Amino acid sequence: MPRSVNSVASRARRKKVMKMSKGYFGRRKNVWTVAKNAVEKGLQYSYRDRRNKKRNFRSLWIQRINAGARQHGLSYSAFMGLLKKEGIELNRKVLADLAMNHPDAFKAIVTRVKK
């Protein structure tokens, strides 16, 4: 009895990977073994960086809040401590947006906290 090979599924699997490698440079886009490795590595990076993105944005928000607070004579840590003490529960994303785009509103928060 001849060997049974499921070439339909194999081709579909290869086709899926080759479709994912569209836009890559050189042999990474059209040679199966190279494309497979490139796609797998790309998927690893995308998994890792979906988590790193959250880290990066939090860091950016902290920098923006720090810059806004220092304009009013407070450090970031002092400002956040006073916010906690006052019971103002605004997250860093909102505070960073206020510091960047609405400096008057941010100043009002700072003056309220400083009292």
Chimera marker file (.cmm) of the C-alpha trace (Angstrom):
<marker_set name="trace">
<marker id="1" x="0.000" y="0.000" z="0.000" r="1" g="1" b="0" radius="0.5"/>
<marker id="2" x="1.446" y="3.399" z="-0.938" r="1" g="1" b="0" radius="0.5"/>
<marker id="3" x="2.365" y="5.950" z="1.679" r="1" g="1" b="0" radius="0.5"/>
<marker id="4" x="-0.373" y="8.455" z="2.421" r="1" g="1" b="0" radius="0.5"/>
<marker id="5" x="0.767" y="12.078" z="2.552" r="1" g="1" b="0" radius="0.5"/>
<marker id="6" x="-1.611" y="14.885" z="3.389" r="1" g="1" b="0" radius="0.5"/>
<marker id="7" x="-0.202" y="17.343" z="0.879" r="1" g="1" b="0" radius="0.5"/>
<marker id="8" x="-3.314" y="19.515" z="0.983" r="1" g="1" b="0" radius="0.5"/>
<marker id="9" x="-2.754" y="20.397" z="4.627" r="1" g="1" b="0" radius="0.5"/>
<marker id="10" x="1.015" y="20.761" z="4.157" r="1" g="1" b="0" radius="0.5"/>
<marker id="11" x="0.576" y="23.165" z="1.268" r="1" g="1" b="0" radius="0.5"/>
<marker id="12" x="-2.038" y="25.156" z="3.192" r="1" g="1" b="0" radius="0.5"/>
<marker id="13" x="0.332" y="25.447" z="6.151" r="1" g="1" b="0" radius="0.5"/>
<marker id="14" x="3.182" y="26.630" z="3.932" r="1" g="1" b="0" radius="0.5"/>
<marker id="15" x="0.899" y="29.016" z="2.085" r="1" g="1" b="0" radius="0.5"/>
<marker id="16" x="-0.217" y="30.558" z="5.369" r="1" g="1" b="0" radius="0.5"/>
<marker id="17" x="3.380" y="31.212" z="6.444" r="1" g="1" b="0" radius="0.5"/>
<marker id="18" x="4.340" y="32.574" z="3.016" r="1" g="1" b="0" radius="0.5"/>
<marker id="19" x="1.378" y="34.929" z="3.145" r="1" g="1" b="0" radius="0.5"/>
<marker id="20" x="2.566" y="36.191" z="6.545" r="1" g="1" b="0" radius="0.5"/>
<marker id="21" x="6.051" y="36.828" z="5.116" r="1" g="1" b="0" radius="0.5"/>
<marker id="22" x="4.795" y="39.195" z="2.408" r="1" g="1" b="0" radius="0.5"/>
<marker id="23" x="6.661" y="42.491" z="2.568" r="1" g="1" b="0" radius="0.5"/>
<marker id="24" x="9.844" y="40.987" z="3.982" r="1" g="1" b="0" radius="0.5"/>
<marker id="25" x="13.132" y="41.704" z="2.162" r="1" g="1" b="0" radius="0.5"/>
<marker id="26" x="15.083" y="39.294" z="-0.018" r="1" g="1" b="0" radius="0.5"/>
<marker id="27" x="14.808" y="35.539" z="0.475" r="1" g="1" b="0" radius="0.5"/>
<marker id="28" x="12.788" y="36.036" z="3.654" r="1" g="1" b="0" radius="0.5"/>
<marker id="29" x="9.699" y="36.585" z="1.520" r="1" g="1" b="0" radius="0.5"/>
<marker id="30" x="9.922" y="33.733" z="-0.985" r="1" g="1" b="0" radius="0.5"/>
<marker id="31" x="12.161" y="30.893" z="0.256" r="1" g="1" b="0" radius="0.5"/>
<marker id="32" x="10.249" y="28.518" z="2.514" r="1" g="1" b="0" radius="0.5"/>
<marker id="33" x="12.906" y="27.730" z="5.139" r="1" g="1" b="0" radius="0.5"/>
<marker id="34" x="14.093" y="31.327" z="5.463" r="1" g="1" b="0" radius="0.5"/>
<marker id="35" x="10.536" y="32.716" z="5.481" r="1" g="1" b="0" radius="0.5"/>
<marker id="36" x="9.421" y="30.218" z="8.124" r="1" g="1" b="0" radius="0.5"/>
<marker id="37" x="12.242" y="31.270" z="10.462" r="1" g="1" b="0" radius="0.5"/>
<marker id="38" x="11.607" y="34.965" z="9.826" r="1" g="1" b="0" radius="0.5"/>
<marker id="39" x="7.868" y="34.646" z="10.490" r="1" g="1" b="0" radius="0.5"/>
<marker id="40" x="8.411" y="32.640" z="13.691" r="1" g="1" b="0" radius="0.5"/>
<marker id="41" x="10.878" y="35.242" z="14.960" r="1" g="1" b="0" radius="0.5"/>
<marker id="42" x="8.472" y="38.033" z="14.026" r="1" g="1" b="0" radius="0.5"/>
<marker id="43" x="5.678" y="36.362" z="15.972" r="1" g="1" b="0" radius="0.5"/>
<marker id="44" x="7.972" y="36.043" z="19.009" r="1" g="1" b="0" radius="0.5"/>
<marker id="45" x="8.793" y="39.742" z="18.807" r="1" g="1" b="0" radius="0.5"/>
<marker id="46" x="5.138" y="40.719" z="18.442" r="1" g="1" b="0" radius="0.5"/>
<marker id="47" x="4.162" y="38.627" z="21.495" r="1" g="1" b="0" radius="0.5"/>
<marker id="48" x="6.961" y="40.145" z="23.584" r="1" g="1" b="0" radius="0.5"/>
<marker id="49" x="6.339" y="43.703" z="22.432" r="1" g="1" b="0" radius="0.5"/>
<marker id="50" x="2.611" y="43.658" z="23.122" r="1" g="1" b="0" radius="0.5"/>
<marker id="51" x="3.690" y="43.422" z="26.757" r="1" g="1" b="0" radius="0.5"/>
<marker id="52" x="6.554" y="45.903" z="26.420" r="1" g="1" b="0" radius="0.5"/>
<marker id="53" x="4.217" y="48.479" z="24.887" r="1" g="1" b="0" radius="0.5"/>
<marker id="54" x="2.357" y="48.793" z="28.190" r="1" g="1" b="0" radius="0.5"/>
<marker id="55" x="5.675" y="49.319" z="29.978" r="1" g="1" b="0" radius="0.5"/>
<marker id="56" x="6.783" y="51.961" z="27.467" r="1" g="1" b="0" radius="0.5"/>
<marker id="57" x="3.559" y="53.941" z="27.683" r="1" g="1" b="0" radius="0.5"/>
<marker id="58" x="3.609" y="53.972" z="31.486" r="1" g="1" b="0" radius="0.5"/>
<marker id="59" x="7.183" y="55.271" z="31.345" r="1" g="1" b="0" radius="0.5"/>
<marker id="60" x="6.160" y="57.993" z="28.872" r="1" g="1" b="0" radius="0.5"/>
<marker id="61" x="3.239" y="59.061" z="31.061" r="1" g="1" b="0" radius="0.5"/>
<marker id="62" x="5.523" y="59.293" z="34.102" r="1" g="1" b="0" radius="0.5"/>
<marker id="63" x="7.984" y="61.494" z="32.170" r="1" g="1" b="0" radius="0.5"/>
<marker id="64" x="5.194" y="63.831" z="31.091" r="1" g="1" b="0" radius="0.5"/>
<marker id="65" x="3.714" y="64.087" z="34.583" r="1" g="1" b="0" radius="0.5"/>
<marker id="66" x="7.183" y="64.740" z="36.010" r="1" g="1" b="0" radius="0.5"/>
<marker id="67" x="7.803" y="67.540" z="33.490" r="1" g="1" b="0" radius="0.5"/>
<marker id="68" x="4.422" y="69.107" z="34.277" r="1" g="1" b="0" radius="0.5"/>
<marker id="69" x="4.884" y="68.817" z="38.046" r="1" g="1" b="0" radius="0.5"/>
<marker id="70" x="8.396" y="70.309" z="37.961" r="1" g="1" b="0" radius="0.5"/>
<marker id="71" x="7.027" y="73.430" z="36.244" r="1" g="1" b="0" radius="0.5"/>
<marker id="72" x="5.055" y="73.983" z="39.443" r="1" g="1" b="0" radius="0.5"/>
<marker id="73" x="7.895" y="73.186" z="41.837" r="1" g="1" b="0" radius="0.5"/>
<marker id="74" x="7.138" y="69.538" z="42.625" r="1" g="1" b="0" radius="0.5"/>
<marker id="75" x="8.913" y="66.322" z="41.743" r="1" g="1" b="0" radius="0.5"/>
<marker id="76" x="6.989" y="63.400" z="40.301" r="1" g="1" b="0" radius="0.5"/>
<marker id="77" x="7.161" y="61.319" z="43.473" r="1" g="1" b="0" radius="0.5"/>
<marker id="78" x="6.132" y="64.212" z="45.706" r="1" g="1" b="0" radius="0.5"/>
<marker id="79" x="3.242" y="65.043" z="43.383" r="1" g="1" b="0" radius="0.5"/>
<marker id="80" x="1.990" y="61.457" z="43.283" r="1" g="1" b="0" radius="0.5"/>
<marker id="81" x="2.289" y="61.176" z="47.058" r="1" g="1" b="0" radius="0.5"/>
<marker id="82" x="0.239" y="64.344" z="47.568" r="1" g="1" b="0" radius="0.5"/>
<marker id="83" x="-2.364" y="63.087" z="45.072" r="1" g="1" b="0" radius="0.5"/>
<marker id="84" x="-2.752" y="59.880" z="47.077" r="1" g="1" b="0" radius="0.5"/>
<marker id="85" x="-3.019" y="61.808" z="50.333" r="1" g="1" b="0" radius="0.5"/>
<marker id="86" x="-5.712" y="64.099" z="48.894" r="1" g="1" b="0" radius="0.5"/>
<marker id="87" x="-7.657" y="61.095" z="47.587" r="1" g="1" b="0" radius="0.5"/>
<marker id="88" x="-7.550" y="62.203" z="43.952" r="1" g="1" b="0" radius="0.5"/>
<marker id="89" x="-7.758" y="59.018" z="41.915" r="1" g="1" b="0" radius="0.5"/>
<marker id="90" x="-6.640" y="60.032" z="38.433" r="1" g="1" b="0" radius="0.5"/>
<marker id="91" x="-4.511" y="57.508" z="36.607" r="1" g="1" b="0" radius="0.5"/>
<marker id="92" x="-1.189" y="58.331" z="34.983" r="1" g="1" b="0" radius="0.5"/>
<marker id="93" x="-2.626" y="58.288" z="31.475" r="1" g="1" b="0" radius="0.5"/>
<marker id="94" x="-5.141" y="61.012" z="32.304" r="1" g="1" b="0" radius="0.5"/>
<marker id="95" x="-2.618" y="63.066" z="34.286" r="1" g="1" b="0" radius="0.5"/>
<marker id="96" x="-0.122" y="62.911" z="31.416" r="1" g="1" b="0" radius="0.5"/>
<marker id="97" x="-2.781" y="64.026" z="28.952" r="1" g="1" b="0" radius="0.5"/>
<marker id="98" x="-3.709" y="66.939" z="31.196" r="1" g="1" b="0" radius="0.5"/>
<marker id="99" x="-0.058" y="67.928" z="31.639" r="1" g="1" b="0" radius="0.5"/>
<marker id="100" x="0.525" y="67.904" z="27.865" r="1" g="1" b="0" radius="0.5"/>
<marker id="101" x="-2.715" y="69.224" z="26.383" r="1" g="1" b="0" radius="0.5"/>
<marker id="102" x="-4.524" y="71.050" z="29.200" r="1" g="1" b="0" radius="0.5"/>
<marker id="103" x="-1.911" y="72.832" z="31.336" r="1" g="1" b="0" radius="0.5"/>
<marker id="104" x="-4.538" y="74.976" z="33.101" r="1" g="1" b="0" radius="0.5"/>
<marker id="105" x="-6.412" y="71.899" z="34.329" r="1" g="1" b="0" radius="0.5"/>
<marker id="106" x="-3.129" y="70.310" z="35.431" r="1" g="1" b="0" radius="0.5"/>
<marker id="107" x="-2.201" y="73.513" z="37.277" r="1" g="1" b="0" radius="0.5"/>
<marker id="108" x="-5.561" y="73.416" z="39.069" r="1" g="1" b="0" radius="0.5"/>
<marker id="109" x="-4.814" y="69.886" z="40.248" r="1" g="1" b="0" radius="0.5"/>
<marker id="110" x="-1.348" y="70.897" z="41.433" r="1" g="1" b="0" radius="0.5"/>
<marker id="111" x="-2.673" y="73.907" z="43.384" r="1" g="1" b="0" radius="0.5"/>
<marker id="112" x="-5.396" y="71.757" z="44.960" r="1" g="1" b="0" radius="0.5"/>
<marker id="113" x="-2.798" y="69.216" z="46.049" r="1" g="1" b="0" radius="0.5"/>
<marker id="114" x="-0.287" y="71.780" z="47.347" r="1" g="1" b="0" radius="0.5"/>
<marker id="115" x="-2.698" y="73.297" z="49.919" r="1" g="1" b="0" radius="0.5"/>
<link id1="1" id2="2" r="1" g="1" b="0" radius="0.2"/>
<link id1="2" id2="3" r="1" g="1" b="0" radius="0.2"/>
<link id1="3" id2="4" r="1" g="1" b="0" radius="0.2"/>
<link id1="4" id2="5" r="1" g="1" b="0" radius="0.2"/>
<link id1="5" id2="6" r="1" g="1" b="0" radius="0.2"/>
<link id1="6" id2="7" r="1" g="1" b="0" radius="0.2"/>
<link id1="7" id2="8" r="1" g="1" b="0" radius="0.2"/>
<link id1="8" id2="9" r="1" g="1" b="0" radius="0.2"/>
<link id1="9" id2="10" r="1" g="1" b="0" radius="0.2"/>
<link id1="10" id2="11" r="1" g="1" b="0" radius="0.2"/>
<link id1="11" id2="12" r="1" g="1" b="0" radius="0.2"/>
<link id1="12" id2="13" r="1" g="1" b="0" radius="0.2"/>
<link id1="13" id2="14" r="1" g="1" b="0" radius="0.2"/>
<link id1="14" id2="15" r="1" g="1" b="0" radius="0.2"/>
<link id1="15" id2="16" r="1" g="1" b="0" radius="0.2"/>
<link id1="16" id2="17" r="1" g="1" b="0" radius="0.2"/>
<link id1="17" id2="18" r="1" g="1" b="0" radius="0.2"/>
<link id1="18" id2="19" r="1" g="1" b="0" radius="0.2"/>
<link id1="19" id2="20" r="1" g="1" b="0" radius="0.2"/>
<link id1="20" id2="21" r="1" g="1" b="0" radius="0.2"/>
<link id1="21" id2="22" r="1" g="1" b="0" radius="0.2"/>
<link id1="22" id2="23" r="1" g="1" b="0" radius="0.2"/>
<link id1="23" id2="24" r="1" g="1" b="0" radius="0.2"/>
<link id1="24" id2="25" r="1" g="1" b="0" radius="0.2"/>
<link id1="25" id2="26" r="1" g="1" b="0" radius="0.2"/>
<link id1="26" id2="27" r="1" g="1" b="0" radius="0.2"/>
<link id1="27" id2="28" r="1" g="1" b="0" radius="0.2"/>
<link id1="28" id2="29" r="1" g="1" b="0" radius="0.2"/>
<link id1="29" id2="30" r="1" g="1" b="0" radius="0.2"/>
<link id1="30" id2="31" r="1" g="1" b="0" radius="0.2"/>
<link id1="31" id2="32" r="1" g="1" b="0" radius="0.2"/>
<link id1="32" id2="33" r="1" g="1" b="0" radius="0.2"/>
<link id1="33" id2="34" r="1" g="1" b="0" radius="0.2"/>
<link id1="34" id2="35" r="1" g="1" b="0" radius="0.2"/>
<link id1="35" id2="36" r="1" g="1" b="0" radius="0.2"/>
<link id1="36" id2="37" r="1" g="1" b="0" radius="0.2"/>
<link id1="37" id2="38" r="1" g="1" b="0" radius="0.2"/>
<link id1="38" id2="39" r="1" g="1" b="0" radius="0.2"/>
<link id1="39" id2="40" r="1" g="1" b="0" radius="0.2"/>
<link id1="40" id2="41" r="1" g="1" b="0" radius="0.2"/>
<link id1="41" id2="42" r="1" g="1" b="0" radius="0.2"/>
<link id1="42" id2="43" r="1" g="1" b="0" radius="0.2"/>
<link id1="43" id2="44" r="1" g="1" b="0" radius="0.2"/>
<link id1="44" id2="45" r="1" g="1" b="0" radius="0.2"/>
<link id1="45" id2="46" r="1" g="1" b="0" radius="0.2"/>
<link id1="46" id2="47" r="1" g="1" b="0" radius="0.2"/>
<link id1="47" id2="48" r="1" g="1" b="0" radius="0.2"/>
<link id1="48" id2="49" r="1" g="1" b="0" radius="0.2"/>
<link id1="49" id2="50" r="1" g="1" b="0" radius="0.2"/>
<link id1="50" id2="51" r="1" g="1" b="0" radius="0.2"/>
<link id1="51" id2="52" r="1" g="1" b="0" radius="0.2"/>
<link id1="52" id2="53" r="1" g="1" b="0" radius="0.2"/>
<link id1="53" id2="54" r="1" g="1" b="0" radius="0.2"/>
<link id1="54" id2="55" r="1" g="1" b="0" radius="0.2"/>
<link id1="55" id2="56" r="1" g="1" b="0" radius="0.2"/>
<link id1="56" id2="57" r="1" g="1" b="0" radius="0.2"/>
<link id1="57" id2="58" r="1" g="1" b="0" radius="0.2"/>
<link id1="58" id2="59" r="1" g="1" b="0" radius="0.2"/>
<link id1="59" id2="60" r="1" g="1" b="0" radius="0.2"/>
<link id1="60" id2="61" r="1" g="1" b="0" radius="0.2"/>
<link id1="61" id2="62" r="1" g="1" b="0" radius="0.2"/>
<link id1="62" id2="63" r="1" g="1" b="0" radius="0.2"/>
<link id1="63" id2="64" r="1" g="1" b="0" radius="0.2"/>
<link id1="64" id2="65" r="1" g="1" b="0" radius="0.2"/>
<link id1="65" id2="66" r="1" g="1" b="0" radius="0.2"/>
<link id1="66" id2="67" r="1" g="1" b="0" radius="0.2"/>
<link id1="67" id2="68" r="1" g="1" b="0" radius="0.2"/>
<link id1="68" id2="69" r="1" g="1" b="0" radius="0.2"/>
<link id1="69" id2="70" r="1" g="1" b="0" radius="0.2"/>
<link id1="70" id2="71" r="1" g="1" b="0" radius="0.2"/>
<link id1="71" id2="72" r="1" g="1" b="0" radius="0.2"/>
<link id1="72" id2="73" r="1" g="1" b="0" radius="0.2"/>
<link id1="73" id2="74" r="1" g="1" b="0" radius="0.2"/>
<link id1="74" id2="75" r="1" g="1" b="0" radius="0.2"/>
<link id1="75" id2="76" r="1" g="1" b="0" radius="0.2"/>
<link id1="76" id2="77" r="1" g="1" b="0" radius="0.2"/>
<link id1="77" id2="78" r="1" g="1" b="0" radius="0.2"/>
<link id1="78" id2="79" r="1" g="1" b="0" radius="0.2"/>
<link id1="79" id2="80" r="1" g="1" b="0" radius="0.2"/>
<link id1="80" id2="81" r="1" g="1" b="0" radius="0.2"/>
<link id1="81" id2="82" r="1" g="1" b="0" radius="0.2"/>
<link id1="82" id2="83" r="1" g="1" b="0" radius="0.2"/>
<link id1="83" id2="84" r="1" g="1" b="0" radius="0.2"/>
<link id1="84" id2="85" r="1" g="1" b="0" radius="0.2"/>
<link id1="85" id2="86" r="1" g="1" b="0" radius="0.2"/>
<link id1="86" id2="87" r="1" g="1" b="0" radius="0.2"/>
<link id1="87" id2="88" r="1" g="1" b="0" radius="0.2"/>
<link id1="88" id2="89" r="1" g="1" b="0" radius="0.2"/>
<link id1="89" id2="90" r="1" g="1" b="0" radius="0.2"/>
<link id1="90" id2="91" r="1" g="1" b="0" radius="0.2"/>
<link id1="91" id2="92" r="1" g="1" b="0" radius="0.2"/>
<link id1="92" id2="93" r="1" g="1" b="0" radius="0.2"/>
<link id1="93" id2="94" r="1" g="1" b="0" radius="0.2"/>
<link id1="94" id2="95" r="1" g="1" b="0" radius="0.2"/>
<link id1="95" id2="96" r="1" g="1" b="0" radius="0.2"/>
<link id1="96" id2="97" r="1" g="1" b="0" radius="0.2"/>
<link id1="97" id2="98" r="1" g="1" b="0" radius="0.2"/>
<link id1="98" id2="99" r="1" g="1" b="0" radius="0.2"/>
<link id1="99" id2="100" r="1" g="1" b="0" radius="0.2"/>
<link id1="100" id2="101" r="1" g="1" b="0" radius="0.2"/>
<link id1="101" id2="102" r="1" g="1" b="0" radius="0.2"/>
<link id1="102" id2="103" r="1" g="1" b="0" radius="0.2"/>
<link id1="103" id2="104" r="1" g="1" b="0" radius="0.2"/>
<link id1="104" id2="105" r="1" g="1" b="0" radius="0.2"/>
<link id1="105" id2="106" r="1" g="1" b="0" radius="0.2"/>
<link id1="106" id2="107" r="1" g="1" b="0" radius="0.2"/>
<link id1="107" id2="108" r="1" g="1" b="0" radius="0.2"/>
<link id1="108" id2="109" r="1" g="1" b="0" radius="0.2"/>
<link id1="109" id2="110" r="1" g="1" b="0" radius="0.2"/>
<link id1="110" id2="111" r="1" g="1" b="0" radius="0.2"/>
<link id1="111" id2="112" r="1" g="1" b="0" radius="0.2"/>
<link id1="112" id2="113" r="1" g="1" b="0" radius="0.2"/>
<link id1="113" id2="114" r="1" g="1" b="0" radius="0.2"/>
<link id1="114" id2="115" r="1" g="1" b="0" radius="0.2"/>
</marker_set>
